C-alpha cells in the first residue's frame, strides 16, 4: 500500500469518525479542500462511491460503512505493530497489557503496575480484572500480553512456572490462636469459619484439606471474594484460610499465621501461544514474584 493511499484512508477514517470534512480537517491539521481532494482521490482510484453529496452534508454510502470496518482493522493492526516495535526497543511509548483474576488483580497487580511504570520501565499500562476463564480467553485472543489465573485444564498459554502461594490461617486480632507462630490445623476443629462459595476451586482445596485431616470447622459464612472473607474476620465473625496477597490488603486488622498442614494456591502465568513473553512482561513478572515471595510483613510483627 502506497503512502498516498494510506493518507487517503486516514482522511476517510477522520471524516467517518468526526462526521464532517471540517472537523476531519482540524483533526488532521489540513485545510478542508485538502481533505476533500483526498476523499475524491480515494473514490476515483477505488471506483467506489463513498459519499452522497446531493445533500448539504456528506452522507456515507453503504460502501463507505463497509469500508470503515476494514479501515479500522487496518489502523488497529498498525497501532499494535507500533506498540510491538516500541516494546522490543524498550522505549517509553510501549504498552503492557495485563489480565488478572481478582485474587491478584484487585490490589497487588494495580500497585505493582504503577510501580513498574514509574520506576522500572515507563510503559503505558492496561489492566483487566476478570474470572480465570475470562483471563485465559483474553490472552488467547491477543488482548492481553500477560495473564494471572487459576489453572483451566491443560493450556498452551502457560508461559512460565506458576506462582505458588501457601495458604495462611487468618484470625481476628484477639483470637486464642493469635499468639501462635504456626497454627496446627487440628486447632481449628469446631471454630467458626468463613469460606469461599462452593463454585470456587479454592474452596474445594480447603475443604479437602479439612476432610483429609479429620477437621470440621463450624461454617458461619460464605462469600465469593477472599478479601471479603478477611474483612469478616477483621469484624470478629470467625477465621478463614487465604494467601498473603489478599491478607496484605487488610494491614493490621487481622492476624495471619502459617498453617500446618496447609494448601498451596497455584497461580498460572499466561502468555500468547507460540510467542515468548516480551521484555516488559518478563520484567513485570519478576517484580510480581519478588513481591509475593516476601510475606514477612504478613506473618511477623503482630
N, C-alpha and C positions, 0 to 999 in steps of 0.2 A: 504494500500500500504506500502510495506516494505521500510526501509531506503536504502537498496541496489538498489531497483527498482527506487527510486527517483534519486539516483546518476547516474544510467544508463540513465534515461531520461534527466538529466541535461547535461550529456556528449553528448547525441543525439542532444539536442537543440543547444549546443555550436557549434557542427560540422555543423549543418544546417545553423546557423546564420553566422558563420565565413567562411565556405566554405572549410575548411581543418582540418585535425586532428592536425597538428602542431599549428595552430592558436587557436584551441579549447583547446589544452593542455596549452598554455600560459595563456588563459583566466581563466582556472580552477586551475592553479598552479600545474599541474600534468605533468608527462612525457608522451611522445607520446605513448609508449607501454601501459601505464595505461589507456589512453583514448581508444585505440584500444581494449583492453580487456573488457572495459565497453560496447562498441558497440557490440562486438561479444556476450557478455553475454545477452544483450537485444534481439538480434536476436535469440539466442538459446532458451531463455525462452519464447518468444512470438511466435516463429515459423514463423516470418515474415522476408523475405529478404529485408533489408532496404537499402543496398548499393551494387552497381555493382563494383566489384573490378578487373574487367578484363582490365580496363584502368589504366593509370598512376595515375589519381586522383580518389577518391571516387565519384561515381555518384549516387545520391539518386534515389531510385526506386519510382514508383507511390505509393507504400505502405508508403514509408517514407514521401512523400509530404502530404499524407492524415493524417498520424500520427502527423506531425508537427503542424497542426491546433489544434488538440486535446491537444497536449502538451502545446502549447501557452496558451490555455484556462485554463489549469490546473495551470500553474505558475502564470498567471494573477490573478486567484482566490486566490492563496496562498499569493500573494502580497497584495491583498485587505484585506485578513484576518489579515495579519501582521499590516497593517495600522489601522484597526479597533481596534485591541488589544492595539496598541500604543496610539491611541486616547483615549480609555477608561481608560488607565493608566495615561493619561495626560503627556506623556513624549515627548521630542522634535522631535522624528522621526515620529510623526503623520502627517496627512495631512488634510488641509481644502480646499475643492473644492467648489468654488462659481460660480454661473452663474447669470448675471445681465443684464437687459435691459440698453440701452445706457444712459438714464437719470441718473441711479445710477452707471453704470459701467465704464463710461469714465474718471471720475476724483475722485468722492467720495470713491467708493469701493477700487480702487487700493491704494489710500493714506491710508485708514484705514486698509487694509490688511497688508501693510508694517508696520504700527504702531503696529498692533496686533501681528505679528510675531516677532517684535523687542522688544516690551515692555510688552506684556501680556502673550502670550503662544508661545514658539518657535517651531511652526509647519511649515512644507512645505506648501506653498500656491499655489493654482491654480485658475485662473480666466478666464472665457469665457464671452465675451460681445456679446449679441445676441438679437434678437427680443423677445418680450414677449412670443410669441408662441414657439419659439425655447428654451427659458429658461424652460418653462413647460415641453417640450419634454426631455431636458437634465436631469432634476430632476426625471421625470417619469422613464427614462431608468437607473437611478442609476449612472449617470455620473457627478452629482453634489450633494453635501451634503446640500447646501443652495441656494435658488434662490430668486431673487427680480424681480418682473414683474408686469405688469398691469393685472387685472383680466381677465381670459379667460374662461367665463362660470362658472359653478359650478365645483369645483375641489377638489378631495380627497387629493391633495398635500398641501393644506393650513395647515401650521404648527404652526402659531402664529398670533395674531392680526395684521392687516395691519399697515403700516406706513403711516400716514396722513400728506400730505404736502399742506398747503394753498397756493393758487395762489397769486403771487405778481405782481404788475404792474412795469415793467422795463422801465425806461425813459432815454433819453440822459442827460448828465450832466447839460446842460443849459436849459432844458425844463421848461416851465412855471409852471408845477406842481411839480417840483423837491423839492420845499421848503415845500410842504405838508407832514405831517407825515402819514396821511391817505388820499387816493385819492378816492373821490366818483366816482362810475362807470359812472355816467352821464357826468362827465367832459371829458370823452374820446369820446364823440359823435363827429364824423367827424374828429377825429385825425388820422393821418397816422399810419397804423397798420401793423405789421409784424406777420404773422400767421404760424402755422404748416400746413403741407399739409393735404388735405382732407381725406387721408387714415388713419389718426391717430385719435384714440379715444379722446385724449386730445383736439384736435381741436374741436370735437363735443361738449365737455363740455363747452369750452369758447364761442363757437357760441351760444349755448343755453342760457348761461348767458347774453349775449348781447341782444338776441331776447326777452327773458322774461322781461327784464328791458327797452325795447324800445330804446336801444342804438345801433347806427350804425357807427362804426368807418370806416375810409377810407382805404381799403385794398391796400397796396402798394407792398407787397412781401409775398411769401410763401417759406418755407424751410422744409426739413424733420427732422431737428435737432434743439432742443431748444437752444443749445449753439450757433449755427449759427445765430439763430434769435437774441439772445442777442448781438452777435458781430455786427450785422447790426444796432442794437440800439446804440451801442457804436460809430458807424460811423455817427450817426445822421439821419438815414433814417426814424425812427418812434419809436413807443412803441411796446412792446409785453407783454404777460402775461406768466410768468414762475414761478418756485418754487425756494426756497432758495438754494437747492443743485446745480442747474445749475448756479444761479446768483453768488454764491460764487467764481466760477471759473473765473469770469470777474474782480475780485478785485475792484479797484476804477474807472473802465472805464465807469460804468453806475450807475444810481441811482435806488434802489429798494424800493418800498413803499407798505404798506398794502393797499389792495383794498377792498372797501365796496360797495355792496356785492361782494363776490369772489367765486371761485370754490375750491374744495379740490381734489387734486390728491391722489388717494389711491394706494399704492404700496403693492402688495400681497407678503407675506413671504411664501416660498415654502420649503417643505422637503419631503423626501421619504415617500410614503404612507405606513401606518402601523408601522412606526418606529419613535420614538421620536428624536428630534434633539440631536446631540452629544454635549458633554460638550464644545468642541471648538466652534461649531456652535452657541450655546446659548451665549457663552461669546462674540463672534464677533457680534452677533445680538444686544446685549446690548450696545456695543460700537457704532454701527450704530445709534441706537435710540437716544443715548445721543448726538451724533453729529448733527443729523437733528433737534433735539428739540431746539438747541441753534442757533437761527438765528439772535441774537442781532447784530452780526458783519455785517450782511447784511443790516439791517434796520436802524442802527444808525451810527452817526459819519460822515455823509456826508455833 
